[in-house]
Amino acid sequence: MVLQHAHPVDAERVARAQERGISAEDATRLSSLLALLSDPVRTRILYALDLVEEMCVGDLALALDISEDSASYALRLLRTAGFVQTRRQGRVVFYRLAARFPEPLLEHCLRELISLSRVASAEEEQS
């Protein structure tokens, strides 16, 4: 049950928020994607793949100083979400960002979020 006020304080803003807001379904989908990116290993893998185009699990593990199991698990989740795709060369599987991956947008957003978190941390330390 959704509780409703008898009347809005600012009907115009309420209407604008209703018209331009995202649906609960889209918010759930976006939240799931952001949760996927909340893991440092997965985020670092995406950055690494953006820098070098493609890498195998072992090379990613070496580059990021993580275990191959961690890299493999993160890549499996990223592939399932459609963020990365694979290419097989003999017995070696190479991973790269998916063709439709919004890398410039993601990089910009993540760098801005990192900056915001640094500012917030610095402000907390000064308090």
PADO-565175 format. One record per atom (N, C-alpha, C): x, y, z; residue in three letters. Coordinates in pm, whole numbers, padded with zeros to 5 digits, always signed. Example, Ala and Ser with C-alpha at 12.3 -4.5 7.8 and 13.67 -1.06 7.14 Angstrom:
! residues 2
+01319-00569+00780ALA
+01230-00450+00780ALA
+01320-00330+00780ALA
+01285-00225+00708SER
+01367-00106+00714SER
+01290+00003+00787SER
END
This chain:
! residues 127
+00085-00118+00000MET
+00000+00000+00000MET
+00089+00124+00000MET
+00060+00218-00088VAL
+00133+00343-00097VAL
+00053+00451-00025VAL
+00116+00514+00072LEU
+00050+00623+00143LEU
+00060+00750+00060LEU
-00048+00826+00056GLN
-00046+00949-00022GLN
-00090+01064+00067GLN
-00025+01177+00043HIS
-00066+01299+00113HIS
-00197+01347+00053HIS
-00273+01419+00132ALA
-00400+01471+00083ALA
-00377+01569-00032ALA
-00267+01643-00024HIS
-00234+01739-00131HIS
-00084+01764-00128HIS
-00025+01785-00244PRO
+00119+01812-00247PRO
+00149+01954-00204PRO
+00267+01973-00150VAL
+00313+02107-00115VAL
+00346+02183-00243VAL
+00409+02115-00339ASP
+00445+02177-00467ASP
+00404+02082-00580ASP
+00282+02098-00628ALA
+00225+02007-00727ALA
+00306+02003-00856ALA
+00362+02116-00896GLU
+00441+02120-01020GLU
+00566+02032-01009GLU
+00635+02039-00898ARG
+00755+01957-00879ARG
+00719+01809-00867ARG
+00610+01780-00802VAL
+00564+01641-00791VAL
+00537+01586-00930VAL
+00467+01661-01012ALA
+00435+01617-01148ALA
+00561+01598-01232ALA
+00655+01691-01220ARG
+00781+01680-01296ARG
+00860+01557-01253ARG
+00865+01530-01123ALA
+00937+01412-01073ALA
+00868+01284-01121ALA
+00736+01284-01126GLN
+00663+01166-01174GLN
+00686+01144-01324GLN
+00688+01251-01401GLU
+00705+01241-01547GLU
+00846+01199-01586GLU
+00944+01254-01519ARG
+01084+01234-01560ARG
+01156+01126-01481ARG
+01097+01079-01375GLY
+01162+00979-01292GLY
+01170+00844-01362GLY
+01252+00755-01309ILE
+01262+00622-01367ILE
+01167+00528-01294ILE
+01128+00425-01363SER
+01035+00328-01305SER
+01106+00246-01197SER
+01028+00182-01115ALA
+01085+00096-01010ALA
+01165-00018-01074ALA
+01116-00069-01187GLU
+01186-00176-01258GLU
+01323-00129-01310GLU
+01326-00010-01371ASP
+01454+00043-01418ASP
+01548+00074-01303ASP
+01494+00124-01193ALA
+01577+00153-01076ALA
+01639+00026-01020ALA
+01562-00083-01019THR
+01615-00212-00973THR
+01725-00260-01065THR
+01703-00249-01195ARG
+01803-00292-01294ARG
+01932-00209-01278ARG
+01918-00078-01266LEU
+02034+00010-01249LEU
+02107-00019-01119LEU
+02033-00042-01014SER
+02092-00074-00885SER
+02173-00203-00892SER
+02124-00301-00964SER
+02197-00427-00980SER
+02327-00406-01055SER
+02323-00322-01159LEU
+02446-00294-01234LEU
+02547-00218-01149LEU
+02498-00121-01072LEU
+02590-00047-00985LEU
+02648-00136-00876LEU
+02569-00231-00828ALA
+02620-00326-00728ALA
+02730-00411-00790ALA
+02714-00446-00916LEU
+02817-00522-00986LEU
+02947-00443-00991LEU
+02937-00314-01011LEU
+03055-00228-01019LEU
+03111-00191-00882LEU
+03038-00223-00776SER
+03083-00185-00642SER
+03200-00269-00593SER
+03230-00378-00661ASP
+03342-00462-00622ASP
+03471-00406-00681ASP
+03574-00380-00599PRO
+03699-00322-00649PRO
+03767-00408-00757PRO
+03762-00539-00744VAL
+03827-00625-00844VAL
+03758-00610-00979VAL
+03627-00612-00980ARG
+03555-00599-01107ARG
+03579-00462-01170ARG
+03579-00358-01089THR
+03604-00224-01141THR
+03745-00214-01199THR
+03842-00270-01130ARG
+03981-00265-01179ARG
+03996-00345-01308ARG
+03926-00457-01319ILE
+03931-00536-01442ILE
+03876-00455-01558ILE
+03764-00387-01538LEU
+03707-00306-01646LEU
+03804-00196-01689LEU
+03867-00131-01594TYR
+03966-00028-01628TYR
+04082-00088-01706TYR
+04131-00201-01658ALA
+04245-00265-01726ALA
+04209-00302-01869ALA
+04091-00359-01889LEU
+04050-00397-02024LEU
+04030-00275-02113LEU
+03988-00166-02055ASP
+03974-00043-02133ASP
+04111+00008-02179ASP
+04212-00012-02096LEU
+04347+00036-02127LEU
+04419-00047-02233LEU
+04401-00179-02227VAL
+04484-00267-02312VAL
+04405-00349-02414VAL
+04278-00326-02424GLU
+04189-00391-02519GLU
+04148-00531-02479GLU
+04242-00624-02456GLU
+04204-00759-02414GLU
+04318-00824-02337GLU
+04279-00916-02247MET
+04376-00991-02167MET
+04314-01125-02128MET
+04402-01222-02099CYS
+04355-01349-02046CYS
+04350-01339-01893CYS
+04288-01437-01831VAL
+04270-01436-01686VAL
+04404-01425-01613VAL
+04500-01506-01653GLY
+04629-01505-01585GLY
+04699-01372-01593GLY
+04696-01310-01711ASP
+04760-01179-01726ASP
+04688-01071-01646ASP
+04555-01078-01642LEU
+04481-00982-01559LEU
+04517-00999-01412LEU
+04527-01123-01368ALA
+04563-01149-01228ALA
+04701-01090-01197ALA
+04796-01110-01288LEU
+04930-01053-01268LEU
+04927-00901-01266LEU
+04858-00843-01363ALA
+04853-00697-01375ALA
+04789-00632-01253ALA
+04689-00697-01195LEU
+04615-00638-01084LEU
+04658-00691-00947LEU
+04756-00783-00947ASP
+04805-00843-00823ASP
+04691-00907-00743ASP
+04614-00991-00813ILE
+04505-01065-00751ILE
+04520-01212-00790ILE
+04445-01298-00727SER
+04452-01440-00763SER
+04379-01465-00894SER
+04417-01573-00961GLU
+04347-01609-01084GLU
+04202-01646-01054GLU
+04177-01706-00938ASP
+04039-01738-00900ASP
+03954-01611-00888ASP
+04010-01507-00826SER
+03937-01379-00813SER
+03910-01318-00949SER
+04010-01319-01034ALA
+03994-01264-01169ALA
+03890-01344-01247ALA
+03897-01475-01239SER
+03805-01561-01312SER
+03661-01541-01266SER
+03641-01534-01136TYR
+03507-01515-01082TYR
+03451-01378-01124TYR
+03533-01275-01112ALA
+03489-01140-01151ALA
+03455-01136-01299ALA
+03537-01198-01381LEU
+03511-01200-01525LEU
+03383-01275-01559LEU
+03357-01383-01486ARG
+03233-01458-01510ARG
+03111-01370-01482ARG
+03115-01294-01373LEU
+03003-01205-01341LEU
+02991-01093-01445LEU
+03104-01037-01485LEU
+03102-00929-01585LEU
+03052-00980-01721LEU
+03089-01102-01756ARG
+03044-01161-01883ARG
+02893-01188-01878ARG
+02846-01242-01766THR
+02703-01269-01750THR
+02621-01140-01760THR
+02675-01031-01707ALA
+02606-00902-01712ALA
+02617-00835-01849ALA
+02699-00891-01937GLY
+02715-00834-02071GLY
+02819-00725-02080GLY
+02904-00710-01978PHE
+03007-00607-01979PHE
+03131-00648-02056PHE
+03161-00777-02057VAL
+03280-00825-02129VAL
+03240-00939-02223VAL
+03324-00960-02323GLN
+03305-01073-02414GLN
+03438-01145-02427GLN
+03432-01264-02484THR
+03552-01347-02491THR
+03591-01376-02636THR
+03718-01413-02649ARG
+03773-01460-02775ARG
+03870-01571-02739ARG
+03854-01685-02805ARG
+03939-01800-02776ARG
+04047-01811-02883ARG
+04171-01831-02836GLN
+04284-01856-02926GLN
+04352-01983-02875GLN
+04323-02093-02938GLY
+04372-02221-02888GLY
+04307-02250-02755GLY
+04390-02270-02653ARG
+04338-02300-02519ARG
+04323-02175-02432ARG
+04365-02060-02483VAL
+04362-01937-02405VAL
+04237-01856-02440VAL
+04168-01811-02336VAL
+04050-01726-02353VAL
+04088-01583-02319VAL
+04063-01494-02412PHE
+04091-01352-02392PHE
+03959-01279-02365PHE
+03966-01182-02275TYR
+03849-01102-02237TYR
+03870-00960-02285TYR
+03759-00899-02330ARG
+03762-00758-02370ARG
+03627-00697-02334ARG
+03622-00565-02331LEU
+03494-00499-02306LEU
+03397-00533-02417LEU
+03272-00550-02384ALA
+03169-00580-02483ALA
+03159-00464-02581ALA
+03123-00494-02703ALA
+03115-00393-02808ALA
+03022-00277-02771ALA
+02916-00307-02699ARG
+02820-00201-02663ARG
+02849-00138-02526ARG
+02964-00171-02469PHE
+03000-00119-02337PHE
+03021+00031-02344PHE
+02958+00108-02255PRO
+02969+00256-02260PRO
+03095+00308-02191PRO
+03212+00267-02240GLU
+03335+00297-02168GLU
+03362+00445-02141GLU
+03344+00537-02236PRO
+03373+00678-02201PRO
+03282+00728-02090PRO
+03155+00691-02096LEU
+03061+00733-01993LEU
+03097+00671-01859LEU
+03126+00541-01859LEU
+03160+00474-01734LEU
+03286+00533-01673LEU
+03389+00552-01755GLU
+03513+00607-01702GLU
+03490+00744-01641GLU
+03414+00829-01710HIS
+03386+00962-01658HIS
+03311+00952-01525HIS
+03206+00871-01522CYS
+03126+00858-01400CYS
+03209+00803-01284CYS
+03286+00699-01311LEU
+03365+00639-01203LEU
+03472+00735-01152LEU
+03538+00807-01242ARG
+03640+00903-01198ARG
+03578+01014-01114ARG
+03460+01061-01154GLU
+03391+01164-01076GLU
+03351+01111-00938GLU
+03302+00987-00933LEU
+03263+00928-00805LEU
+03385+00910-00714LEU
+03497+00871-00772ILE
+03620+00859-00694ILE
+03658+00994-00635ILE
+03651+01098-00717SER
+03683+01232-00669SER
+03591+01275-00556SER
+03462+01249-00573LEU
+03366+01284-00468LEU
+03396+01209-00339LEU
+03431+01082-00351SER
+03458+01004-00229SER
+03585+01054-00160SER
+03683+01100-00238ARG
+03805+01154-00178ARG
+03775+01283-00103ARG
+03692+01368-00161VAL
+03655+01494-00095VAL
+03579+01464+00033VAL
+03486+01369+00027ALA
+03409+01333+00147ALA
+03500+01277+00255ALA
+03597+01193+00217SER
+03691+01138+00315SER
+03775+01247+00379SER
+03821+01340+00298ALA
+03903+01451+00350ALA
+03821+01538+00445ALA
+03696+01562+00412GLU
+03610+01642+00500GLU
+03583+01570+00631GLU
+03567+01437+00627GLU
+03547+01360+00750GLU
+03668+01367+00840GLU
+03787+01360+00779GLU
+03911+01364+00856GLU
+03931+01500+00924GLU
+03882+01607+00860GLN
+03897+01741+00916GLN
+03797+01767+01027GLN
+03687+01690+01030SER
+03583+01712+01132SER
+03624+01665+01267SER
END
